[in-house]
Amino acid sequence: MSSRSQAPEISLIVNTFMKPRHLGLVLDSIERQIGVEGRFEVVITDDGSTDETERLVAQRAAKASYRLAFTSRPHDGFRLARVRNDGVRIAHGQRFLFLDGDCMLPRDHVAVHLERCQQGVATGGDCGRLTESQSQGVDPTALDAAAIGQMLTSTEQAALRRKLRKWRWYSLIGHSTKPRLVGNNIGIHRHDFERINGFDERFVGWGQEDDDISLRLRAVGVRLETVLDSTCSLHVWHPTDPTATPRWRDGPNVQYFLRKGRLSQCRQGLVTRNLESLRWRFPPDLEQTALGRGIAEMLGPHAETRVPDDQTAEVDLVIYPGQGRFLPRKKTRQGSRGRHAYPECRVLLLADNPGGQGSGVPRKLRAAADVILQAPAFREPMSVWLSELNAVLEQVG
């Protein structure tokens, strides 16, 4: 059986947009990988390039000893999360290595990720950055760790060492949110990727989609491990994307990233999840009011009225006034196994509150909620209110 016809162990998913020279360099470095012959495929996932990118990939695919696939759709702003999901949709591997189309790989780069990326373990790396002048004459034919070390400035080398130390420290102390994966170099097992419904396509514009997937992977018990002790990629200089901001906190997606009630299985990812597909925890008195009965009727079999506290609901609904109360918060440590034993998003529904949102509601109950929503007057169709609830929960994630 030829290496092109074997089922690949890992899919290299390379995103690109209007940078054919950079993509060519990346493909040159991929062709020279060692220790992985016949074990990988490459999927170029394009954000709507109108230059020679597609022709370049077609020419390379005709000669490649591995499967080289291409997917693209019309450009509609910077949509990296969607582009990466598009790559997964046509990938055949059981593991994914997400790479940027401007970062060349040392010769053992794929082998290192392939060895360490397993179900339940995601691998993260980073890149050393070449200057503009260095990038003009860069040669991808002899890249290894030693060569990259010689090419990088002392400042870049120090930055990579600092990132490795920080990764190890956060892992040692069991930090609840760090370390986080960096988008140019992420290895994830297909099983884990599908458990969280892939990248969240609500991220539009530069930044935070990799921070988000890091937190959602951790939330389902996936351990994050670094490959910076063995390898890093090499970023070829280009002008910064117009949507990128000098400071992380000024990015266009920061407000959405910092949302409360993040769902580990995002709603706008590999598939679109409607209200009925979410896993709900309902209050014990759900069907004792007209509003509760309407919710139960609309959500059908998902409207469970008696749910044990250790079940894996995503959304915890409390109606006020009523008997329901939110389950307590619990922290997730790096490397913990299994899903949360508590709902991830707390929704407080105010059924009768003429004074406005939060008026007259116990302070602790109000403070515990991620989302506070005023129920409609009963003369409004229940379907209208559920559309509003759906819009609110899409903002959660």
GUKOLGU-323290 format. One record per residue (C-alpha): x, z, y. Coordinates in steps of 0.02 Angstrom, whole numbers. Example, Ala and Ser with C-alpha at 12.3 -4.5 7.8 and 13.67 -1.06 7.14 Angstrom:
BEGIN
((615; 390; -225))
((684; 357; -53))
***
This chain:
BEGIN
((0; 0; 0))
((71; -45; 171))
((94; 84; 308))
((-40; -3; 411))
((-172; 19; 276))
((-140; 202; 232))
((-253; 334; 306))
((-148; 414; 444))
((-113; 599; 447))
((-109; 602; 636))
((-178; 493; 776))
((-74; 476; 934))
((-204; 458; 1072))
((-120; 388; 1227))
((-220; 380; 1388))
((-174; 253; 1520))
((-234; 173; 1681))
((-148; 31; 1775))
((29; 74; 1718))
((81; -61; 1592))
((268; -35; 1620))
((253; 150; 1585))
((143; 117; 1433))
((271; -6; 1366))
((406; 126; 1378))
((297; 252; 1287))
((262; 127; 1147))
((448; 91; 1134))
((480; 276; 1108))
((340; 289; 979))
((411; 144; 878))
((573; 242; 859))
((497; 402; 790))
((586; 469; 635))
((516; 561; 484))
((337; 500; 508))
((338; 321; 443))
((167; 275; 375))
((92; 441; 430))
((26; 399; 603))
((-78; 277; 703))
((-86; 247; 890))
((-244; 232; 994))
((-225; 173; 1173))
((-374; 237; 1270))
((-390; 154; 1440))
((-486; 210; 1595))
((-533; 33; 1647))
((-369; -54; 1690))
((-387; -230; 1763))
((-204; -280; 1744))
((-107; -338; 1590))
((-129; -173; 1496))
((-247; -242; 1363))
((-140; -397; 1336))
((16; -287; 1317))
((-69; -182; 1183))
((-131; -338; 1090))
((46; -409; 1085))
((118; -246; 1021))
((-22; -225; 892))
((17; -395; 815))
((195; -337; 775))
((173; -151; 743))
((201; -76; 571))
((65; 52; 609))
((-116; 36; 665))
((-121; 11; 854))
((-298; 14; 923))
((-366; -5; 1099))
((-523; 57; 1186))
((-577; 41; 1367))
((-729; 46; 1479))
((-758; 1; 1662))
((-669; 117; 1783))
((-783; 246; 1864))
((-665; 370; 1945))
((-534; 477; 1859))
((-617; 522; 1693))
((-477; 582; 1581))
((-589; 693; 1474))
((-705; 548; 1434))
((-558; 431; 1401))
((-481; 551; 1275))
((-647; 572; 1185))
((-661; 383; 1178))
((-494; 379; 1089))
((-551; 507; 961))
((-709; 407; 927))
((-607; 265; 852))
((-465; 369; 779))
((-443; 389; 590))
((-321; 536; 582))
((-360; 714; 533))
((-251; 776; 675))
((-239; 715; 854))
((-89; 714; 969))
((-147; 684; 1148))
((-13; 600; 1254))
((-4; 530; 1428))
((42; 347; 1449))
((185; 391; 1566))
((280; 513; 1452))
((410; 447; 1329))
((442; 541; 1167))
((607; 598; 1090))
((631; 530; 914))
((570; 685; 820))
((427; 726; 937))
((283; 672; 824))
((366; 752; 671))
((373; 921; 759))
((190; 916; 808))
((140; 853; 635))
((230; 997; 550))
((153; 1133; 660))
((-21; 1069; 702))
((-139; 1130; 566))
((-321; 1178; 554))
((-336; 1336; 657))
((-174; 1302; 752))
((-161; 1190; 905))
((10; 1140; 971))
((60; 1128; 1152))
((211; 1056; 1240))
((257; 990; 1410))
((366; 859; 1493))
((526; 854; 1591))
((508; 749; 1748))
((625; 609; 1795))
((658; 569; 1977))
((605; 403; 2051))
((781; 333; 2044))
((808; 393; 1865))
((645; 311; 1812))
((698; 138; 1871))
((826; 109; 1734))
((767; 228; 1597))
((805; 175; 1419))
((685; 236; 1283))
((790; 172; 1136))
((901; 324; 1109))
((796; 472; 1159))
((828; 638; 1074))
((831; 818; 1133))
((1014; 806; 1186))
((987; 645; 1282))
((836; 715; 1373))
((935; 870; 1418))
((1070; 762; 1496))
((944; 657; 1593))
((847; 802; 1669))
((905; 892; 1825))
((958; 1074; 1810))
((798; 1121; 1903))
((691; 1032; 1774))
((785; 1110; 1629))
((763; 1283; 1705))
((577; 1250; 1729))
((555; 1205; 1545))
((650; 1361; 1489))
((540; 1466; 1603))
((382; 1389; 1529))
((443; 1429; 1354))
((479; 1610; 1400))
((308; 1630; 1479))
((223; 1554; 1327))
((312; 1676; 1211))
((273; 1824; 1323))
((87; 1786; 1336))
((79; 1764; 1147))
((173; 1926; 1117))
((56; 2032; 1224))
((-100; 1945; 1158))
((-158; 1884; 1329))
((-343; 1840; 1328))
((-329; 1674; 1423))
((-145; 1622; 1417))
((-46; 1523; 1368))
((-142; 1364; 1400))
((-113; 1188; 1339))
((-43; 1052; 1453))
((-135; 887; 1441))
((15; 773; 1418))
((60; 852; 1251))
((-80; 929; 1145))
((-98; 930; 955))
((-269; 977; 882))
((-340; 964; 707))
((-497; 855; 697))
((-599; 1000; 625))
((-558; 1112; 773))
((-584; 972; 899))
((-757; 935; 831))
((-804; 1121; 827))
((-791; 1127; 1016))
((-867; 953; 1041))
((-706; 882; 1111))
((-657; 872; 1294))
((-792; 916; 1420))
((-838; 753; 1506))
((-909; 844; 1657))
((-730; 854; 1719))
((-713; 707; 1839))
((-559; 690; 1948))
((-387; 763; 1922))
((-357; 929; 1837))
((-424; 1077; 1735))
((-492; 983; 1583))
((-342; 1042; 1482))
((-362; 1221; 1545))
((-543; 1214; 1491))
((-511; 1151; 1315))
((-377; 1285; 1294))
((-503; 1423; 1328))
((-636; 1345; 1216))
((-514; 1326; 1071))
((-463; 1508; 1089))
((-646; 1557; 1093))
((-672; 1487; 917))
((-517; 1572; 850))
((-389; 1430; 860))
((-212; 1494; 887))
((-105; 1403; 1016))
((78; 1376; 974))
((214; 1292; 1077))
((336; 1155; 1027))
((444; 1181; 1181))
((573; 1269; 1074))
((605; 1102; 986))
((547; 957; 1092))
((475; 897; 1258))
((422; 727; 1321))
((498; 637; 1469))
((388; 594; 1619))
((425; 428; 1704))
((399; 440; 1892))
((249; 358; 1977))
((147; 395; 2133))
((29; 543; 2116))
((-153; 507; 2077))
((-259; 510; 2237))
((-373; 645; 2165))
((-228; 762; 2125))
((-202; 910; 2242))
((-39; 1000; 2283))
((-115; 1167; 2234))
((-209; 1197; 2071))
((-345; 1299; 2157))
((-389; 1154; 2273))
((-431; 1034; 2131))
((-602; 949; 2123))
((-645; 1034; 1957))
((-592; 1212; 1996))
((-766; 1275; 2038))
((-836; 1207; 1875))
((-688; 1272; 1776))
((-713; 1448; 1845))
((-897; 1450; 1798))
((-972; 1599; 1709))
((-1047; 1580; 1537))
((-933; 1442; 1473))
((-994; 1373; 1306))
((-855; 1344; 1180))
((-951; 1194; 1112))
((-974; 1098; 1274))
((-1135; 1005; 1309))
((-1061; 842; 1374))
((-923; 801; 1250))
((-906; 694; 1094))
((-1095; 706; 1084))
((-1225; 759; 1212))
((-1312; 921; 1165))
((-1490; 953; 1226))
((-1574; 1123; 1246))
((-1645; 1116; 1071))
((-1471; 1097; 994))
((-1406; 1258; 1073))
((-1406; 1418; 972))
((-1516; 1546; 1060))
((-1535; 1734; 1050))
((-1710; 1779; 1109))
((-1782; 1947; 1162))
((-1891; 2042; 1037))
((-2043; 2025; 1150))
((-2027; 1838; 1177))
((-2202; 1794; 1121))
((-2290; 1937; 1211))
((-2303; 1839; 1373))
((-2369; 1666; 1415))
((-2196; 1617; 1478))
((-2110; 1673; 1318))
((-2238; 1586; 1209))
((-2209; 1426; 1309))
((-2022; 1437; 1281))
((-2049; 1470; 1095))
((-2165; 1320; 1083))
((-2047; 1202; 1176))
((-1890; 1253; 1080))
((-1978; 1258; 912))
((-1873; 1321; 765))
((-1736; 1381; 884))
((-1852; 1513; 957))
((-1802; 1655; 840))
((-1876; 1822; 893))
((-1773; 1933; 778))
((-1587; 1894; 777))
((-1454; 2014; 712))
((-1324; 2067; 839))
((-1181; 1985; 743))
((-1257; 1812; 735))
((-1171; 1668; 824))
((-1294; 1623; 961))
((-1224; 1533; 1113))
((-1356; 1581; 1241))
((-1426; 1757; 1261))
((-1596; 1750; 1349))
((-1673; 1903; 1430))
((-1842; 1896; 1518))
((-1876; 2024; 1654))
((-1987; 2120; 1655))
((-1970; 2142; 1467))
((-1886; 2236; 1327))
((-1737; 2122; 1302))
((-1557; 2172; 1346))
((-1394; 2075; 1337))
((-1271; 2106; 1198))
((-1108; 2188; 1258))
((-955; 2085; 1302))
((-808; 2077; 1184))
((-635; 2008; 1214))
((-554; 1871; 1112))
((-368; 1889; 1077))
((-246; 1749; 1043))
((-255; 1704; 858))
((-420; 1793; 819))
((-521; 1709; 683))
((-702; 1653; 681))
((-827; 1627; 820))
((-882; 1754; 947))
((-995; 1888; 874))
((-1096; 1881; 1035))
((-1178; 1746; 1141))
((-1065; 1660; 1267))
((-1191; 1629; 1406))
((-1312; 1760; 1471))
((-1469; 1694; 1553))
((-1584; 1812; 1648))
((-1757; 1739; 1674))
((-1860; 1821; 1810))
((-2040; 1800; 1754))
((-2125; 1890; 1898))
((-2018; 1917; 2052))
((-2104; 1875; 2216))
((-1964; 1959; 2313))
((-1837; 1825; 2263))
((-1694; 1814; 2137))
((-1632; 1984; 2084))
((-1756; 2084; 2187))
((-1810; 2241; 2093))
((-1704; 2199; 1939))
((-1592; 2339; 1874))
((-1418; 2320; 1946))
((-1330; 2323; 1777))
((-1445; 2191; 1706))
((-1420; 2079; 1856))
((-1231; 2102; 1855))
((-1220; 2061; 1669))
((-1305; 1892; 1688))
((-1206; 1730; 1700))
((-1359; 1635; 1758))
((-1512; 1703; 1850))
((-1662; 1588; 1852))
((-1832; 1612; 1930))
((-1974; 1560; 1814))
((-2103; 1440; 1888))
((-2281; 1481; 1931))
((-2387; 1463; 1774))
((-2482; 1318; 1849))
((-2324; 1212; 1831))
((-2300; 1123; 1664))
((-2177; 1212; 1550))
((-2083; 1048; 1527))
((-2043; 1045; 1714))
((-1965; 1217; 1705))
((-1867; 1175; 1548))
((-1792; 1026; 1640))
((-1733; 1148; 1774))
((-1662; 1264; 1642))
((-1574; 1116; 1561))
((-1494; 1069; 1728))
((-1434; 1247; 1755))
((-1358; 1260; 1581))
((-1271; 1092; 1602))
((-1177; 1173; 1745))
((-1123; 1310; 1625))
((-1049; 1189; 1507))
***
